[in-house]
Amino acid sequence: MALPDWLDPLLDAAQQRGLDEWAIGEVGIPGIELMERAGTGLAELVMERAPTGRVAVVCGKGNNGGDGLVCARLLRERGREVDVLLLGAPEELRGDARANLERLPGPVPATFAPNRLEGAAAVIDAILGTGFAGQPREPAAGAIAAINAVRRGAEVIACDVPSGVDASTGEVSGAAVLADATATFHAAKPGLWISPGKDHAGEVRVVEIGIPPGGPAEPRLGLISARVTALIPRRGRESTKFAAGSVLVCGGSTGLTGAPCMAAEAAMRAGAGYVTACVPASLNPVFEARLLEVMTAPLADAGGSLEPEAVDAVLERCARSDALVLGPGFGRRQGALELARTLARQAEIPLLLDADGLNAHAGSLASLARRSASTVITPHAGELARLLRTDTRSVGARRLASARAAAEQAQAIVVLKGDDTIVARPDGVAAVSRGGAAALATAGTGDVLSGVIGAYLAKRMEPFAAACAGVLVHAQAGQLCAREIGSEGVVAGDVIQALPEALRQAEGQGG
């Protein structure tokens, strides 16, 4: 199935290799010409980020090393002092890489030694390419360690992908270069945008190398673009508060009244026309005092925690609503968790499940597959680990695979939160956020995201698009707050207030 046109495709290693072979074999572009263009783009990035000083280019034996050799030649032609350091014997290079070794002017390449990196203004990592997976072996592992040891004194620039990072998944199983910037060719690779690989890539620069449109690649992963905001329904002259989308937010418990309030307020700021907070009756005065634009529905509770007896009241309201946000501030008392499971099973409207609504389904993720209406779940790594019966470290190491596995099991849209938020469909198609919103690393912003996606679901958006649009607008709001007040001072309420302007700006970016 083709990616939606509002996703910018990310090509995994096999897809990029297939495109390269197609461009060479069917289009007729010589491989050495593709390598020349790649090395040219790499050299331009080096000149931008380290315009003066000695450059050390560390080259492996494959085509990645060939790209590095092109870069070294071009830099020498511009008058730069360049040390070319090979991880293997020169005679081990083959094909286009060998041809570029023979084209190299000036001093002959040297065998790599860590001390040759000392004092360099820039170090180019051209060791392992997009075809790498697993753990680097020697001498690559030692070279990676040496590059990382000098990175505070030198600009480290990776060729196509930082060595040690799996270009297809972002997984890092051993040593990996920590780059300040990466020049990647033709299209960005998933591993440059998905953690932990993203944390190694630095600035990502996509270099056009002349591969024409078309070809055999059928990507199943893409970066979320602002174009998705064109799908968000807008209020018109004929609209009513109900036509704009009616959202139920069910949650809250003693000590956790803020979570449903923020989700509800975010849904309103995201454009929902009518929002009702279904909350513990004993805490209703708290919600009445805070939520001026949001209706409240007091539910059966015990000691400030929702009870299973509340199910009929919520289901009755579901019959008059367009989406249910379930879980913010629920708490973990058994009665509340039982209510969350029952509502998830019986509610026949689009459902967004978050926080303790997710914890209620720990180890029983597949039960969500039986729902009759669409489902979106928004876990962080710890919550997803509990859903998948694994540990947080495993999810963090294999974020894309974990999100896809959960989406398939639950037959739901999975929003795995992080700076590289991943949105996965049950069929394996997935989207990645560009992130860059450090201001969102504060309590309550996950509740804000739930409210935004809940509003878009209530507007009857297709669930995958609703989730991606919510992720993008939420991140944009975080960036907007950071620019206005600084990342360290941002709280969730600031993000809620910034949502309308964030959407307006995203619309402008989407063209």
N, C-alpha and C positions, 0 to 999 in steps of 0.2 A: 504494500500500500504506500502511495506517495506521501511525502511529508506535506503538511499544510503549507501554503505559500507564505505564511507569516513566521515560519521558522527558517533560520539561515543554516543550511546543511553543515553538519560536521561529519567528516569522512574518517572511518576507521582505517586501520592499516591495509586490510584486504581490499577495501574499496579504492583507496588511493593507488595501490599497486595495480589494480585492474584498469584504472584511468590512465596511469602512466603507460601501461602496455598498449592500451587502445590508441593513445596519442602517438606512440612510436610506430606501432604496427599497422594501424588502419588510417590514421590521419596523415602519417608520414613525417612527423616531427622527429628529427634525430635526437637520440637520448642525450648526446653531448650538448645539444642546444638547450634542452631543458635544464641540464646541470649548469650551463653557463648562466642562464637567467636566475636560477636559484642562488648561485654564488654571488651574482651581482646584487641581488636584493639583500643578501646577508652582509656584503661589504658596505652597502649604503647604511644599514642599521648600525654597523660598527662605527662608521664615520660620524653618525649623528650622536651616538652615546659616548664615544671616546674619540673625539676629533684629533687628539694629539697623543704622542707617546708610543712606546713599543707595544706590538700586538703578538701574542702567542696563539697559534692555531694548532690545536691538538686533534689529529686526524686518525680515525679508525681505518679499517681495511676495505670498507664497502663504499657505496655511493654517497653516504653521509660524509665520509672522509673526502670524496671527490668534490663535493660542494665546498668543503673547507679549503681545498687546494685552489679552486677558482677564486674564492674570497681572498686567499693569501696573495695570489698573482695580481689581482686588481688593486689590492692595497699597496703592494710594492710598486706597481706602476704609478700610483699616486704619491710616491715618495715616502711611504711609511716604512718604518723598520719592523719587519715581520720575521718571527721565528716559527718555522714549520716543524712540528714534533710528531713523528709517526709512532704508532703503537705496534707496528709490525715492520718487517723488512720491506724495503721499496719494491722488491720483486714480487711481493705478495699481492700488490694491487693489480686489479684486472680491469679490462674494458675502459669505460669512460674515465674512471678514476685514474687508471694508469696513464691515459692520454693527457690528463690535466697535470699529473706529476711531471711528465716530460715537457709540458709547456711552461713550467714554473721558472721564472727568471731568478737570478741572484743566488744567494747561498743555498747549498743543497740541504734538504731536510735532515734533521737530526733524530736520533732515537729518543723517545720521550724520557725525561728525567724530571722529578718534581722541582728541582732547583732551577730549571729553565723557566719556570713560571714567575719566579720572584722578580719584582720590580716592573712587571708588565702593566701597562695601563688598561689593557683588555685581554681577556682570555676567551678564545672561541672553542666551544665544545662541539666538535664534529666527529664524535666517537661512535655513537650508536644511533641508528635511524628509526623510522616508524615501524619497521618490522621486528623490533626487539620486544621480547616478553620474558618475564622471569627475573632471575638475579644475575647481575653482571659478573662475569668471570675475569680473572687476571688476563692481561694487564689492564683491562678497562676499569675494573673496580678500583685499582690503585690510582689510576689517573683521575677518576671521579673524586676520590678522597683528596687528592692533591689540589684539584681545581677548587673544591669547597674550602680548602684551608687558606687560599689566597683571596677569596672573594671580597673580603672587607677592604682590600687595597686595590682591587682591580674590578673592572666592569666585566661580568661574566655573561656571554651571549651564546645561546644555544642554537644549533643548526637543526631546524625542523621540529625537534622535540628534545627536551633535556635528557641526556643519556641516563638510563635507569628507569625512566618513566614509561609505562605501557601507553603508547599513543592511542590505543583503542578504548581504554577504560579509565585511565588515570591512576591505575594501581601501581604501587611502588613496593617491590618485594625485597629490595636490598639497597645498596648504595645508589644515589641519584644526584645528579648535578642540581645545585640551587642556582638558577639563572636569574639575572636581573632583567633579561629580555630574551625572547625567542622569536626568530624569523622562521615562520612555517610556510610551506609552499603550496600554492593553488587554493587550498582551503584549510581552515583550522581543523585540528584533530581533537577528538573528545577528551583525550588525556590532558590537554592544555587548559580545559575549562572545568574538569571534574577533580575534586580533591581525592587523594593528596597530590596528584600530579599538578593541579592548578597552583598549589603552593610552591612548586618548583619552577614554574614557567616565567614568572615576572610579566612584563609587558609583552603582549602577543601581537606580532606584526605579520599579517598575511601578505605574502609576496606572490604576485601574479606571474606565472611562468609560461603562459601562452597555451595552456590546454583549453581547447574550445568547449563551448557548452555541448551537452549531450554525453554520450559515452555510456558505459555499462553500470556505473555506480547507482545504487538505489539506497541512499542513506535512510536510516531509521532513527536518527538522532539529529537535533538541531538546536541552535541558540534561539531563545525567545527574542523576537524583535518587537518594536513598538507598533508594528503593523497589526498586531493582534487586537489593539484597542479599537480598531475600526469595527470589530464585531460586537462591541458592547452596545446594547440598545440604549437609545437616548429618549428622554422625555419630549413629547411633542405637545402641540396645542390641545390635542384631544385627550391627553393622558390624564389618568386619575392616580391617586396614591396607590390604589390596588393594581392598576395596570403597570406601575413602575416596579412591582415586585414586593411580595409580602414575605418577610423572614421571621421565623421563630428561632429564638436563642434559648436553649434549655440548659441551665446549669446553676452554679452558685452553691456555696455552703459557708458555714462559719469560718471566717478568716480568708475566704476566697470569693468575696463579692465583686472584686474588681474585674476578674476575668470575663464574666458574662456582660458586665457593663461595657467593657472595651470592645468586645465582639459586637454588641448591639449598636454602639455608637459608630463603629467602623462601618457597619452595614448601612447605616443612614448616610454617612459621608460618602460612601461608594455609590449612592444613588438609589437604594431601596426606598420604596414609597411608604412602607408600613412595616414596623418592626415591633415584635412582642417578646418580652423577656419572661420566660416561664421559670419561676424562682421559688425557693422555699418560703412558705407562707409566713413563718416566724421572722424571716429577714426582709419581708416585703417593704417595710418602712424605709429601709436603707436604699432599696432600689427606687422607690417612689421619690425619695429626696434627690437622688442623683440623676435619674433618667427623665428629663423633661420632655423630650420628643419621642420617647419610646414607651409603649404600653407595657404594663406588667400583668402577669397572671399568677397569683399565689397558688402554690401546689402543696400537697400533703408532704409534711416533713417530720423528722424526729430530731430534736436537738440541732436544728439548722442544717440537716442533711436530707436530701430528697428521698422519698420512700417509693416502693413499687406501686403503691396505691395511686400515685399520680399519673399512671400511664393513660387512663381513659381521658383525663382532662387534656393531656397533650395531644393525643390522637384526634380528639374532637377538633382541636385547633388546627391540626395538620390538614384536616379536610378543607379548611378555608385559607390555607397558606401555600406558598410556592416553594419553600425550601426550609430545611431544619438544620440549624447548627447545634450540635449535641456534644456536650462534654466540658466546656470551659468552667473551671471552678467546681466541678462535681465533687471532688474529694473521693476518698477510697473506702468509705464505709460500704458494707455489703449491700445494703438496701439501695443505695445510689447506683452501684455497679450493676445490680440486677435490673434496675429501671433502664439504664443505658442499653443493656443488651436487648431488653424487650422492645424498646422504642426503635432501635436499629433494625430489629427483625420485622416489626409491624408497620412502621411508618411508610406510607406509599407515596412519598414525595422525595425529591432530591435531598440527599443527606450529606452534610459535611461533619465528619467525626474527628474530634481533636481531644487532646489532653487526657483526662481520665475516662472519657468516652472510648479512647483507644485502649487504655489500660484495662478496661472492662473486657476487652477482646483478646487480651494477651494469651497467646497459644491457641487461639481459635479463630484466626484470621479468615479461614475459608468459610466460616459461617456467613460472612458478609456477601458471599457469592450468591446466596439464595434470595437476596433482596430483589423486589420487583422494580424498584426505581434506581436511578443512578446514585453512585456513592463516590465521594471524595474523602480521602483520609490525609491528614497533614501531620505526620510524625516527625520528631527529630530522631537522631540516630539511636538514642536510648529506647525510645518508645517503639521504633521499628524493630529493634533487637528483641524486645519482649514479644512483639507480635509474631516474629519469625522463630522464636525459641532459640536465639543465639545470643551473642554478647555484643556490646557496643563497639568494641575494637574491630570485630569482624565486619560489622556494617560500615564502619568508617574506612576500612581498608578496601571494601568492594561496594562502593556506594551505588554505582549504576546497576550492577547485578542484583543488589539487594532490593532496590526500588522496583526493578522489573519483576523479580520473583514475587514480591508482595502484591503487585498489581495483578499478576496472573492468578495467584491464590485467591485474592479477594474479589476478582473481577471488578476492580474499582480503579479510579484514578488515584495514584499515590503521589503526594507532594512531600518529598524527603527534604526537610528544611536544612539550610546552611547557606553560606555565601555562594555556594554552587548549587542552590536549590534545584533538585531534579524532579520533573513531573513525568510520570510513567503511565502509559495506557496498558490494559491487559494484553494487547497484541504485540507488545514490545516496543512500539514507537515511543520515543521519549524526548523531552525538551529540557534544556539546561538554562538557568538564569546566568546572565553575565555578572551578577553580584555587584561587588564594589560598594556595599552599603554597610560599613562597619557600625554605623549608628544604630542599626537594628539589633545589636547584641546587648539587649536590655530586656528586663522582665516585661511581659505583656504584649510584645510585638507579635508573638505567635497568635494571640487572641485577635489582634487587629487583622492579621492575614485571614483568619477564619471568617471574620465578619465581611471582609471584602469579597472573598470567593463566594460566601453565602449569598451576598447581594447579587452577584452575577449569575449564580444558579437560579435565584428567584426571578431574574429577568429572562429566564428560559434560554440562556446560552448553552451551547453544547458543552458538556462537563470538562473535557480536556482543554478547550479554549477558555472556559471560565477560570479554570485553575491557573493556566498560563498567564492570562490577563491579570488575575489577582496578584500573582507573584511579581509581575513586571511593575504594576502600579505601586505595590507595596515597597519594592526596592527603590523605585523612583522617589517615593515619599521620604524614605530614609535618607537618600542622597540630598534631597532638598533641605531637610532638617539639618543635616550636617553642614551644608553650606551656610545656612542662616545662623546657627547657634553653636556649631562645633559638635563633633561626634560624641565627645565625652559627656555632654550635658543633655543629650536627647533622652526623653522618656516616651513611653508608648502614646500618651496623650498628644504629644507633639506630632507624632506620625499620623494619628487620626485627623488632626486639623489640616495636615498637609495633603491629604488624599485628593481633594478636588483640584488643587493646583498641579499635583503630580500627574493626574490624568490629563489635564489640559496640555501639559508639556509633552507627555508621551504621545498624544494625538498629533502634535506638531512634528515630532520626530518620525512618526509613522508615515508621513506623506499622504 
